[in-house]
Amino acid sequence: MNLPLELLKSRFGYPSFRGFQASAIERTIAGGHSLVLMPTGGGKSLCFQIPALVFRDQASPSDSRKPITLVLSPLVALMKDQVDTLIRKGIDVTMVNSLLGRQEREKRYAGIEQGRYSMLYVTPERFRKPEFVEAIAKRHVVLLAVDEAHCISEWGHDFRPDYSRLCEIRQQLGNPTTIALTATATPDVQKDILKQLGLPRFGNDLKDCRLYHAGIERPNLALEVEEVWGIDEKLSQIREIVQQWPHESGIVYFTLIRTLEEMSAMLRKQGVEHVAYHGDLPRHRRLSIQEQFMTGDSPLVLATPAFGMGIDKVDIRYVIHAEVPGSMESYYQEIGRAGRDGKPSLCRFLYCQDDLLTQMEFNQWSNPDADFYHRVYDFLVHDRDQVRAYGMDWLRERLCDRRRHDRRLETALSMLQRFGVIEDEHDLANVDVVAPLPDALADDENRQEKHIRDQKKLYALVEYVKSSDRKLFIDRYFGMSE
């Protein structure tokens, strides 16, 4: 009996595997490492979910440490979507994250220790918690799946410092079979993923790490670029597309909340129904907008880039970029949300040179130099009481220019928290410095290199706009053709 195929049919409702899914699954079950690059919606998750069920079904009742597949995922929304779907299919899976209350978290830790669950979803930051490390040590981690694996790499477009600890985490888990998965990774990022995970070189032998690359092209997506000037031309383009796809689901992406809200007001004045999503909204409102979009009650959403992560909607007919995104990786990730059902879908990029200047400014603010990190660190150490008492505004006045989009302080505090230097940076009311400033933030050469890399990513978008064959450009950018 072909157990993976039977599980695919009985648990997931698909009649057959697509592309290299079967090959990747067979390799994983045999104990081989893999890096899987597959477009959004292409079925990456099955490449570790089915092996997890095979390992569960093949386990001996006498095993003192029950097998478990550990899935590392960067965002709570992403893991919640997958876990909820698997639970509905009757699969014994759970997640542990920061949104759980203490009682529920301890209950799940107990379940892990007792041998429940064939799959467990966590963020890599969870390994900072001794109680989690103690609970997972009671299980045999047979498979480590690293979702959104571009987060591992400093070259990647969504770098997370805790992902750079994965080699150490793998060793801590006993170097289990590992499968890393992402939709977007340039050749440099692919090599860095292997390095950061401590995996062997690329190759087809079982002792190697095999690269499975499905390619970037999505034949059903029409990739279009329109050069526009000002918000009025953008409004005209958006209205034209909405009229072209009446009652169909679509996303319009913005970089700035201010611009999003301005466009929202203009569309409402012209009778175009929609919802608007951004990070400044209360959490319950964001969840409500997501639900309206998923059910089709509000088919059009204007959103910042966070919208779409963890939303598995197959019939999005169009994705519009109303402002320049931050990188080719981000752009491709976002257009990948269109047409997952394989039906024709539109991806239109409204390119305005003024938006490019905004992104260049953002790159500056998102890459504070080493001197800025030293200054922030010194305030947190030597003026902690004032920082706690007066908060962000007090600290910003002493550190930042008065220019409109200067977000260096927010970036610095976020990075200090990600590197484990501070705790509780949300409103600084209880902020504590718990570690020294790491070399990655304190060294000016490192900071300058990252700034240059981000500038090159932005310039690649300009090259994409000017390209005569945009699908070929994407293939070359992601290393699929020479």
HELIX and SHEET records of a PDB file:
HELIX    1   1 LEU A    3  PHE A   12  1                                  10    
HELIX    2   2 GLN A   21  ILE A   29  1                                   9    
HELIX    3   3 LEU A   46  GLN A   58  1                                  13    
HELIX    4   4 VAL A   76  ARG A   88  1                                  13    
HELIX    5   5 ARG A  102  GLU A  113  1                                  12    
HELIX    6   6 PRO A  124  ARG A  128  5                                   5    
HELIX    7   7 PRO A  130  ILE A  136  1                                   7    
HELIX    8   8 ALA A  149  ILE A  152  5                                   4    
HELIX    9   9 PRO A  161  ARG A  165  5                                   5    
HELIX   10  10 LEU A  166  GLN A  172  1                                   7    
HELIX   11  11 PRO A  187  LEU A  197  1                                  11    
HELIX   12  12 GLY A  230  GLN A  244  1                                  15    
HELIX   13  13 ILE A  257  LYS A  269  1                                  13    
HELIX   14  14 ARG A  283  THR A  295  1                                  13    
HELIX   15  15 MET A  328  ILE A  335  1                                   8    
HELIX   16  16 GLN A  353  TRP A  365  1                                  13    
HELIX   17  17 ALA A  370  HIS A  382  1                                  13    
HELIX   18  18 ARG A  384  LEU A  399  1                                  16    
HELIX   19  19 ARG A  408  ARG A  418  1                                  11    
HELIX   20  20 ASP A  439  ALA A  442  1                                   4    
HELIX   21  21 ASP A  444  LYS A  466  1                                  23    
HELIX   22  22 ARG A  470  TYR A  477  1                                   8    
SHEET    1   A 7 VAL A  93  MET A  95  0                                        
SHEET    2   A 7 MET A 119  VAL A 122  1                                        
SHEET    3   A 7 PRO A  67  LEU A  72  1                                        
SHEET    4   A 7 HIS A 140  VAL A 146  1                                        
SHEET    5   A 7 THR A 177  THR A 182  1                                        
SHEET    6   A 7 HIS A  33  LEU A  37  1                                        
SHEET    7   A 7 CYS A 209  HIS A 213  1                                        
SHEET    1   B 6 LEU A 221  GLU A 227  0                                        
SHEET    2   B 6 SER A 345  TYR A 351  1                                        
SHEET    3   B 6 ILE A 316  HIS A 321  1                                        
SHEET    4   B 6 SER A 249  TYR A 253  1                                        
SHEET    5   B 6 LEU A 300  ALA A 303  1                                        
SHEET    6   B 6 VAL A 275  TYR A 277  1                                        
SHEET    1   C 2 ILE A 422  GLU A 423  0                                        
SHEET    2   C 2 ASP A 432  VAL A 433 -1                                        
END                                                                             
